[in-house]
Amino acid sequence: MGLSATINYHVVITAMDAWAATAGKVTGTVTNFGDAVQTQDATADNQYALAVVGTTTASSNLPLATMTVTVARSLVNVMDVGMVEFTITPQDAAFGKNSLAFISFPAYYNPMIGQMMRCSLYDATGKKDGDRLYCNVAWDYTLRVMGPSTDQAKGTAFVLRVYGVQMNAHSAAGNFGVGLTNSTYWASDSKLTEFKAAPDTATGSWLGKLAIDVTALTLSKNELRSTSDITMAFTLPTTSDGVTTGSDYIAMTLPYQWGGVHSWADGTAVPSAAL
C-alpha cells in the first residue's frame, strides 16, 4: 500500500479467527512523532484490496467450523518451558501425511513460541507419545505442524502435543487459532479447510516449585558397558503454591562423563522409572 515514489511499507493483518472480510481497500497513515509522513497511494487501483469470501483463487475462503478443539497444559510456571496439548476432532477430512495444521498462539506467548520444540501425536490410552511430527514456526506466534504417516480419522479425536513452549503468566486467557488444511491446497491457495478458536487454560498459580532435597543416590553396578539401576532418595518439599499435581514431574540429568545413552537414542532400549 506504499507510494510508488517512496520506500514502501508492509501491513500484516493477524487475528485468532477465520478470515471473512467485507470488500474494501487497505488504507493507513505512518505517523512519526505526531506528524503524518506517509499514506496510501491516492490511486484506488494501486491500493491493496481485501480478499472476500468467494470461489476464485484471489478470494478468501470460509473454513468449516464444526471441528472441536480443547487445550491443556503442563508445567505452567512463569519462565518455564512446558507442553501444550491440543485435542482435535476434524470434521472435513482425515488428518494424515498430506495434512498441515497451523496453530496461532495468543500474543502473550513468545513470538517464536518456545525453544527446541518437539511435536508428536499422543496416545491418551497408552499414556505415551506416538508419531513424532515435524513442526516449525511459520511466522510470529504461528506454529506449522506436518501430518502423521497414519491417518487420524475424520470425526475421531486425536491428541497433538507441543513440547518446549515457553510459559507465561497472563491476566486473561486468550484463544488459540487452530486451522487444518492439506499441503496441495495450501501450496496453491494458502487457505484452510477447517478452523476453530480454542480458549487457553486459566492462569492458575504461576509460582515456581521449590527444589527437591536429595538425601542419597546409589548405583547397582559400576562396571563399564553394563546396565545399572539408579536409586535416589529425596524429600518432596511443600511446593511454593501448596500443590503437587499430576502435571509436576522430576527430571534427572546424567553426568556428562557418561557420554549419553546411545541405546535410548536409537530405540534399542527404553528407560523405566518408578517411585
N, C-alpha and C positions, 0 to 999 in steps of 0.2 A: 504494500500500500504506500510505499515511499514515492517521493517525487523523482521524476526521471533525471533531473538536473542536479540532484544532491545524493548523498550517501543514503541508501535505503535502510530501513529498519524492519524488523520482523515481529509479527504478533502471533502468539500461540494461545489458543483458547483451550482450556482443560476444564473438566468437570467430572464429578462422580455420578454421572447419569448417562443415559443414552442420548445421542445427538439427534435432535429433531428441530432444527432451526426453521424459522419462517424466512421467506425470501427477503433479501436485503444486501447491503454492502458494508464492508468493514471500514469504519472511519475512526479517526483519532487525532490526538494532538500530543506532540512531545513538548513538555514544559521544563525549562531549565531555570532554576531559581525564580520561579514565578512568571517567567516570560515564555510565551509560545514561540518555539523556534522551528517547528516543522509540523505540517499537517498532511493529510492525504492528498493525492493528486486531484486537482479540481475537475478533471475529466472523468465522468462517471464510468466510462468504458474501461478506464485504466485501474479502477478500484477493484479490490478483491470481492467476489460475490460469495455469500454464504451458501453452502450446499444445503439443499432441502430434500425432504423425503421424496423419493421417486424411483424409477426403474432404470434410469440411464447410469452409465459409469460415473458421470460427474455428480450424480445425485447422492445425497446421504441415504442411509438405509435405516429401517426401524427394526432392530433385532427382536427376536422372540423373547418375551419377558416372563415366561411361565416356569423357567427352571428355578430351583431353590438353592440357596447358599447360606450356610451358617459358619460362624467364625469362632475359634477357640485359640487360647494362647497358653504357653507355659514359660516359666522363668520371666516374670514380668517386672523385675526390679529395675529401677532407673539406671541407665547406662549399661545394663547387662545385655548380653546377646542371647536371644531366645528363639522360640519357634512359634510360628503362626500356622494354624490348621484350618483348612477350608473343606467343608463337606458339601459337595456339589452334586446335584441331580440334574443332568442335561435332559432336555425335552425335544430338541430338534434332531440331534444325531448322536451316535456313539462318540466318545472321546478316545481317539486312537492315534496311531502313528502319523497320520496326516493332519492331526489337530494342533491347534495353538490355543493357549489360554493367556489372556492379558489381564493382569490384576493391578488396578490403581490403588495405591495406599493413601490413607488420609495424610494431609500436608503436615501434621505434627510428627510424622516419621522422618527419618533421614532421607533426603532426596535419592541417595544411592541405596536405600533400604537397609543394607547391612554389610557384613564383611564375610568373605569366604562362604557365600550362601550355597546351600545344598537343598535340592528339591527331590521329593520322592512321593510315590503313592504309599499309603499306609494301610496295612491290614488291621482293621479295627477288631476283627475276631481273634486273630492270632497275636495281636498286640506287637507287631513288628513291621518294619519298613518293607515295602515291596519294590517295584521297579524304580530305579534311580532315573530321574528325568533331568534333561538339560534345561537350565534356566539362566537368564541374564537380565540385566536392567535394560529395557528397551529405550526408555527415556526417563527423565526425572519422575520419581515416585511410581513408576510403572514397571512391573515385572512381566517378562515374557517366559512362558513355560511351554516346552515342546511335549507333545503327547506321548503316551507309553506304547510299547510294542504290542501289548494286548489291549483290545478294545474294552473300554468301560461302557457298558450297555446304556443306551438311551432309556430314561425312566428309572435307572438304578443309581443310587448314591455311591460316589467314590470319595475317598479322603485324600486330599493333597496337602502335604506338609512342606513348609518352607523354613529351613533351619538357617541360623546365622543372622536373624533380623535384629537390628539394634532397637531395644525397647525404650520407652519414654513415659513420662507422666503427663497425661492430657487432662484438661479440666472438663471437657465434654467429648464423648465418643463421637467420632465421625463415621463415614461409610467407606468400605472397600467397594470399588467398582470391579466386578468380575465379568469378563467377556470371553466367549468362546467363538472360535472360527476354525476354518481349515486353511492350510498353507496355500492352496491354489487360489481360493477366494481372496485371501489377504494379499497375495502377490499381485493379483490383477486389479483389485478394487480397494484394498486396505479397509475392509469392513468386517463387522462382527455378524455372526448368525444368531447369537444369544447374548443377553446381558442381564445382570441383576446386581443391584446395590445391596450390600450386606453390612449391617452395623458392626462396629468394633465392640469389643467387650468393655465392660465398665472399668473405670480406673482402678478401683480396689485399693489395696495397700501397696505402696511403692517403696517401702523401707527395705534396705538391704538385710541380708541374713548375716548373723554372726558366724565367725569361723568355728569349725568343729575342733575339739580338743583330742588329738591322737595320743593315746597313752602307751601303745605297744604295736610293733609290727614285726612279723616273723615270716621266713620263707621255709617251705617244706623241703626244698633242695637248693643246693648252691653250685651244682656241677654245670659245666658248660654243655650246651646242646641238649639240655633236658628241660622237661616241663616242670613248672613249680606252682604251688599254691601260695598265695599271699594271704596271710591272716592279719587283719588290722583291728585293733580295739580302739574305740573312740567314744567320746561323750557328745551327744547332741545337745547343744545349748538351747535355752529358751530363745526362740527367734525374736528378732527385733520387733516384728509385728504380732508376736504372740501366737503364731500359727505355723505349723509344719504340715504342708498339704501334699497330695499326690503329685503335684507338679514340681516339687522340690526334688533334687537328686544330688548324689555325691559323685564327684569326678576324681579320678586318680591319674596323675601324670607319672609315667615310668621314668626312671633315671636315664639321662641321655646316653650314659655309657652302654646301655642295653642295645642301642642302635636300632630300635624299633622291633616290632614283632612281625616278621615278614609273612608268617602263616595267617595272621589276621588280615593283612593287606591283600593277599592273593586268594583268600577264602578257603584255604585248606584246613584251617582251624577256627573255631568260634569260641571267644572267651565267655565265661559264665561267672555270675556273682550271686551271692545270697547273703541275707542278714541272719 
